[in-house]
C-alpha cells in the first residue's frame, strides 16, 4: 500500500547477501538423509525446500509493500480473474500445495503459516490469507511486517479501513519508527475518513510526520522525499469554490 513500490524497504540496512544463494548453498552441502528419518527432521527439510522456493520468488518479483494505495488495489481486485492473475496464481499453486502439506504434518508451524499467508497475499486470496496471518500473529504479535500485511488484507477483504489502522497501531507499539507501518497508516487513515476530509488529513498527517522523522533518522532519503511531497500536498489550502 504505497505510492512507489520501488522505494527502499525498511529493511534496506540488512546485509546485502542474497538469501536464496545462502539457502541454495546450504541445500547443496546438505548431508545425505538416513533411510530411517525422524519426523522433525523431515519437516525441517520440507520447510527448507519451501523456504528456498518462496525466497527466490519473492526476492525476484515480489514488489516492496511501501505506499500501496488500498483504493487503487481495491479497484484492481475486479480484474483478479484476468489471464494475468490466473497465470500468477497457477505459478504460485505449487508453493501453496507444499506449504499446506507442511502444515498438515505440523499444524503448529507458524513459519509455514506465515509463508502461506504471504503466498495467498500475492495471489490476492484475501479470505485465505487472513486466517494464516492471524495464526502467525497470535504467536508473534511483535512482527510488524506481518501486521501491516494483515491490515492491508483486512482492508481488501472487508473495506474496513479503520480496523486496518487499528491493526497497524498494534504493530507500532512494538516498533514506533517502522516506516512501512507509518506510511500505510497514513494512507489508510485517509481512506478511513473519506466522509470527513478535515479529519482524514489531520489523522494522516500525524503518521506522515512520524514517518518523515523516522525516514530521516534511518537515512532513507527517498522515502523522506516521498513523504515530504505528500505532506506538502496535504497542507496546501483548498482552492476557493465557485461563487466564493
N, C-alpha and C positions, 0 to 999 in steps of 0.2 A: 504494500500500500504506500506508494511514494511517487513523486514526480519524476525522478530519474533513477531507474533501477541500475544504471551503470555506475552510480556513485560508489565510493568506497564503503565497504562494510564496516560495522562497529568492531569487527574482529580483525581489521586490517593490520593490527600491530602484532599478530601472531606470527611465528616463524613461517617463512615462505616455502618450506619444504612441501612438496605436493603429497597430499595424503595418500592418493592412490598408488604412488610409487613405493611408499613405505609398506603399504599393505600387500602389494603385489610381490615385493621383495620378501616379505615375511612368508607369504604363501609358497614362494619358490624354494625357500630354505626350510620349509616345514618337514620334520622327520616323517617317515612312513608310519601310517596308522596301524596299530596292532590289530590282529584279527578279532580279538575279543575287546571291543572298545566300549568304555562305560558311557552311560547316557549323558553325564555332564560334559565329557569331552566331545561327544558327538554334537551336542547343542552348540558348544563353543566353535567347532569347525563350521557348522552350518551358518552360524551368525557371522563368522569371519568372512566367509564367501559372500554372504549377503551384503555385509558392510562394504566390501570391495566394489560390488556392482553399484550399490547406492551411491557410494562416494564418487566413483568415476562419473556416474550420470549427472549428479547434482553439481559437481565441480566443473563439468564440461558445458552443460547447457542451462543449469538452473540459474535464473537471474536473482540478484540480491533483492530482498524484500523491502528495500528502502522506499519510502514515499509512494506506495501503491495507493492510488485513489480508489476507495471502495466503490464509489459510484460508477467509475469507469469500468471496474471489474464486473460490477453487477450487470451493466449493460452488455458486457461481453458474454455473460452467462447464457444469454439467449442463443448464442452460437456454439454452445457446448457440444452439440451433436453434429457439428460440421465435420467435414472429412479430416481437417487438420487435428481437431480434438480427438476424433475417433482413432486416428493414427497414433497420436501421442499416448492415448490410453492403452492401445494394443501393445505399444512398445514397453510400457510400464507394467503390464499384466504379469510377466514372469516374476518381477520383483514382488508384486502383491502375493502371488502364489507361494513364493519361497518364504516370505515373512509370515504369512498365515500358517504355513507349515511349521515354522519355528515356534510360533506362539502355541500351536496345538501341542507341541512337545513340552513346552514350558510356558503355561498361561501367565505366569507372573514375571516374565521377562520384559521389564519396562523399556529397555533399549529397543527391542524388536517392535514394541507398540509405538514408540516414538518414530522409528523409521517408517513403519506402515502409515502412521498419521501423515508424515511428510510426503509419501508417495501419493496418498489419497488427495492431499492438498494440491500437488502438482497436477493431478488428474481432474481436479475440481469436483471431486466427490465429497462435498462438504458434509453431508449427513454421515458418511463413513469416517471421515477424518475426525469429527467432533468427539466421539467416544474414545478414540485412540489417544487423542491429546489429553482428555480428562483422566484416563488411566495413568498416563505418564506424569501429569502434573499432581496427581494425588500422592505420588511418591517423591516428586521433585518440584515442589512449589516454587523453588528459587530459580528455576530455568526460565529466564526472562524471554529468550528467543522463542521457546515453545509457547510461552504465554501470549506473545504478540501474534504468533500464527494462529493460536486458538481464538484470540479475539477477532482476528480477521475472518476466521471460519464462521464464528457466530454471526458476524455482520453479513456475510454472504448467505448463510442458511436462513436466518430469521429476520434480517433487516433491522435488528435491534442494536443500533449503534451506541446507545447509552450503556447497554450491557457490555458491549465490546470495550468501551472506555474503562468501565469498572474493572474488567479483567486486566487491562494494561496497568492500571494503577496498582493492582496487586503485585505485579512484577516490579514496578518502580520502587516498591517498598524494600526490595532486595538490592536493587541497583538503581539509585536515583538519577544517575548520569547515563543510563542506557540510551544511546542515540536513536536507535531504531524504534524503541518504545516511545520515546518522547515525540518523535516525528509523527508516528502513527496516531498517537493520542491527539495531536493537534489536528490531523486530518479528520479523524473520527469525531472529534468534538464539533467540528463544523457540520458534519453530516447529521449528528445527533440533534442539532438545534436549527435546522433549516427553517422552522416556523418562527424563529426569534433570531434575526440576524445580529442584533446587538450582543446577545448572549453568546451566540456562536463564535463571533470574533473575539469577544472578551476571554472566553474559556480557551480557545485555540491559542491565543497569544501567550498565555501562561506557559503552555507546553513548548511553544516555539522559542520563547525567550530562554527557557531552561535548556532546550536543545542547542541553541546558539552558544550558550555559555559552555556546555559540555563539549561541543564540537571544537571550540577554540582551545579548551583545556587539553583535549586529546590530539590537537594538531591536525584535525580533519578539516583542511581549508575548503575543500569542495563542498562538503556538507554545510559548513558555516556560511559559505556564499549563497547556497541554495536557500537556507533558512532565512538569511537576511533579506533575500529577494521577496520571499513570501511575507515576511513581517512588514516590509515596505508597502506591499500591495494592501495588506490588511489595515494598515494605518492611514492609507490615503482617504481623504474626505470623499463622501459620496457626491457625485455630480448633482446639481440642482435639478429638481423635477420641473416639468413643463408648467409654466404659469407661476413659478416661484421667483 
